[in-house]
Amino acid sequence: MLKHRGFPSRLPGTDYQFTIRRDNPKGATPIKARERYADRLPNDRKADINFLSCLLEQFGLEPFVRGNLDAGRISWLFGREIVPADDNFAPDDYEAMLRINEDVARKSYPKAFDETNWQ
């Protein structure tokens, strides 16, 4: 499992996790799209914005390996702002390639693009 050095482990001051420490011997937790409802808590939205900002800061719009990124946090954005980068995507593989869908991400979380220096 690739560890993304320099990537924040969580949203500061919260228990919203962004990375995992070690791989699961039973295999990676599968990534699956989670439905977001309009009544989500403000801290949930803040975690999404911050996570997306961190992804942009670390990888820009280039494809990236899932590695030690938390499957639960990815799942809140998966299928919309984060999409598979190739046709060989396996949701339970630490080596899966992902990318940011810029058009959708800008519409959903424009603040994430304002808060980063990725360009």
N, C-alpha and C positions, 0 to 999 in steps of 0.2 A: 504494500500500500504506500503510495507516494504521500509524503507529508509536505504540505504547502507551508514552507518556512515564511514567517513574517505575517501570516494570515491570522487575524484575531480569533481567539478561541471562543469568545462569546460577546454578546452585547454588554458593554460595561454597566455594572450596577444591577444586572438582571441574571436570571438563569436561562436566558435564551442562548442555546449552544450553537456555535458556528462550525466547530471542528470536533473530531473525536481523537482520543489519544492513541488508541491501538486498534488493529483490525480484529474483527470478530472471527474466532476460529470456525464458527459454523457458516461463515460467508457474510458478505455485505448485506446490510439492510436494504431491501428493494426501494427504489425511488418510485413514487406513484403520485400522480396529480391529486392534490387535495382541493376541495371546493372551498372558496373563500366567500363568506357572507358579508353583507354590508354592515352588520352590527359587530364586526370584530373589534376587539379592544384596541385602544390607541397604542399600547405597547406592542401588540402583535404587528401592527402596521409599521411602527418604528423599527422593529426587528427586521422586517422585510426590506425596508428602505436601506437600513444600515448594512445588511448582508449583501444586497445588490450593489451598494456603493463599494464595499470591500472587494467584491468580485471584479468590478470595473477597474478599481485601483490596481488590483493584482494582475488581471489578465487582459483588460481592455475588452475588445470585441472578438478576440482570437479564441479558438477552441481551447478547452482546458480539460485536464483529467480530473475526474471526481475525487480520487485520492481520499484524504481524510476529512473531506467536507461532510458535514452532517446531513444524512439522508432526510431527516425530518424537516430541516430548514430548507433544503433544496425542494422538497415535495410541495411546500407552500407556493413556490414559484414555477414548478415544473409544468410543462405543457403550454405555458404562456410566456413568461419572461425568460425562462431557461428551457432550452430544447436540446434534444440529442444533436450532436455535431456530425454524426455519420449514420449510415444505414445498419451498422453492426451493433447498435446500442443494446446493452444488456442492463436492465435496471438493478441487478444485484451484483454488479462487477465494480470493484474499486478502480479498474482501468478504463471504465466507460468515459467516453468523450462527450462533453457538454459545451454549449455556447450560449451566449446571451442573445435573445431575439430583440434587437435594438428598437424596432418600431413599437412592439408591444410594451417593452419595458419603459420607453419614454412616455407612452400614454398612461400607463398604470402608475409609475413612480418617477415623475419628472424630477423630483427633488434629489433622487439618487444620482442623477447626472450632474446636478448643480453642485453637489457636495464632494465631487471627486476631481482629481487632477489627471485622469486617465488619458486625456487626448494628446 
